[in-house]
Amino acid sequence: MISHSRASRQIVDPASVKVIGIGGAGGNLLERIALDGMDAAGLLLLHADARVLASCVIPEKIHLGKSLLKGLGAGGDPELGEKAALEVEADLRRAMKGQQVIFVCVGLGGGTGSGAAPVAARIAREEGAFVIVLATMPFAFEGKRRREQADVAIRELSALSDALITFDNNRMGELVLAKQGAHDAFAASDRIVCESIRSIIRMVTRQGLIHLGLDELMAALGDGRSHCLFGCGTAEGKDRSSTVLRQALASPLLDQGTLLKKADTVLVHLCGGEDLTLLEIELIMQGLQKFVPVDSNLLFGATVDPAMGPSLRLTLISSLPEGSVEFASRESLASAPAFEPSPPESREREVEPIFELDRTPVVTQPSPPVEADLFAARSVELDLAAEPDRFESFDAPAEEHHLEQEAAAPLKPAVSTKPWKKSADSQAGEQQKVKLTVKASGAQSELSLDSVPRGRFEGENPNVFEGEDLDLPPFLRKKK
Amino acid sequence: MARRSKIHVGIEIGTSKTCLVVGEVKPDSAIKILGIGETKSAGVRKGEIFDYAQTRACLSDALAKAEDAADVEIGSVYLAVTGAHIQGVNHRGTYRLPDGEPVVGPEHVEEARTIAREVHIPADHVYIHPIIRNYWLDGLEHSTSPVGLFGKTVEADFHVVHGIGTRIQNSIKLVREMPLEVDDIVFSPIATAQMALNRDQRERGALVIDIGGGTTDYALYIGGVITASGCIPVGGDHVTNDIHLVTNLPFSKAEQLKVTEGDASGDPARSVGTARLHDDRGFAEVEVSRAVLNETIRQRLEETLRLVLRQLPDGAVEAIGAGVFLTGGTSLMRGFDELAYQVFGRDIYRPESPEISGIQASFRDPRYATAIGLIRYALIVEAERVSPPGFFGRIARMFWPLGN
């Protein structure tokens, strides 16, 4: 075989990738990344609050506005945040020197994030790095002022960055079940951001069979004033090609793939072990064709990475022009009027109508038309005439299963042990990977009794009720 | 509403049988069962449809039989639904009256009810019934709406039954394809309780357990109001399956053995020797030790009853004054009442079905309890329209906000 170097192509050295977290939200995200382990990328935390810096696990940190703010936060004032960042400009420049790709993770709306992120992005740009900004937009209930601050910051960032990905906190409620704690919701949202960073890093740092570089990423992300669509999935096993696609489309940012219908450029990146077959690639692309317009520009990339082992990973990145996304409105359950913190004209950046916010973010399913159905049904008890699902029916599992699965939402992308049923997939693709150790009694009895014949109920899902498989005779179960 | 006799039809698509009961409600609210259409179900497992086409065929067969037997044309029905996904929770909504309004107004009660109905249910679930249990006014229980009374805090106590929307929709779709209109859907144990319990028994506290082919449904009434309801996905099918797995007999033999020989009482005297099934020529073709057979059945049923017991709220069993009422096909198992007594320690009854005329043989059978219960449910819904609202409830309430 003739070997030749393709190093001149845009392969980024993993060591020259840096993830910068700014402010409270950025810090949380960095901690999540640090806990999950990020291959070779450097982490840097910028924060104004000395206490946060002291307690944070990130090794590299820069204290913003040490003399200006005296170790306290920016107090929600972006101007202070900006001044604080300018005070340590030299340090920032030093930290960013020689980096090829810099991710700026920030939660907008507050002082430090909104103020310092544009400064950091500018410096990174000036240092010659490719700047990708991942910004989290504030909750609607945080009020008009924070939303406006976030909008201002977004405008600045879109001019200063090469690529801008925004995540809307208002959609966070869809990531988790109603019953789950707020903590889980935030963790799930962090995981999505983290996963997108990881996918992009993987895409640009690995030599691909069919290579995708930063230029394609820019094309897919549009001009930075657009709504980012992102989804990814990992699976292994026989039907991994269909599973990854389903997982990727299940991302709440894609709305079951419906949002891809309007995209004109879609970046598809596939990463698999050495057993990645052409047929699988074909199957995935065929499956994806149903979700993207025929005349769209599909930027396809594939990478073979022996480290992937038997698993396959699919990343979809695309963008929609601002304002083209209309999410199905989530009618409030409450008869009381939900607060309406900002008038419609301030919804410049985020297209989700603000008044949608429920008093309780109870929505889990990422497919809004279905939601709408269910909510409508809720208000009239049950609409007998309601149409069956427009989508493939998500045969949702019993409550316990949901919870188990949620509880098992992993910190590490532990490779899932078996192909997951569609039923379980309605969560963010990220949550598919399940650590068996966390999965409690249900999974255990399932494993240990696998070989037992089940008679009439052969081949069905185990009828687990309070940790016991009720389909097996108690006569046999109790003897053990 | 015009006071003349009205025909109601109840459908239960059960795991072992699909049955339609056609009942006539006389102007004096007496019920007469006109006819029953029944077929063996196929395509239903643990109360939920897994083979749509087969179930549809069964339903249309049962429908034809029912129309034939009752000599009426059936247009709309009440449908019983069950399945492990359906659960009932109690929820109380509290509303504090605004200052300067000392008298409880209809809007205040409505607000308390709205709050009470807003239970956190999973996103894919829908409400089946919000059943008002009672009202509280400043800590004092009121069984009717406290509109017009003086008070500061109104509370409404609801029992909310909810289940997975798409599964329920599929059951409805099946019925609508017959084509039949669905007047209302009812959670099975609630329908059964309409038949099994009278007002006095509900007042004193009663538990209805409907143990059918694929599911065990229960509803607990204490102090005249529903306190708990739910479904455990275990039924007679499991007993047969257990016998099959333990003894390695084919299903048909296991079923036959269960029906003809099984005993759940745990009485050692009834577990002596072997149980035999004879073939046409009188030869014993199946022989199983009674000890094994009875123990298999008993353990299954005991576990099921204990699961029901565990689902009930704390202290509920002590509050059962009237007793435990067993219905459903599996309750016909010999020794089942003794077993239930051992588990619950309360009086065990098979419900009588009073105030119903018609063909005695049909409604005496506990297997029809749910479908007949649907007729009584229909009668109650029709009669008070407002109070235990299923479905038209909200619409009805718009017109009669003072109701209840």
Interface residues (C-beta under 8 A of the other chain):
Chain A: L177 A178 K179 L333 A334 S335 T360 V362 V363 T364 Q365 V370 E371 D373 L374 A377 R378 S379 V380 E381 L382 L384 A386 P388 D389 S393 F394 D395 A396 A398 E399 H402 P453 R454 G455 R456 F457 E460 N463 F465 E466 L470 D471 L472 P473 P474 F475 L476 K478
Chain B: R45 K46 A84 H85 Q87 E111 T114 E118 H120 I121 P122 A123 D124 H125 V126 Y127 I128 H129 P130 I164 G165 T166 I168 Q169 N170 I172 K173 R176 V182 I185 I232 P233 V234 D237 H238 T240 N241 D242 H244 L245 V246 F251 E295 T296 Q299 R300 E302 E303 L307 R310 P389 G390 F391 G393 R394 I395
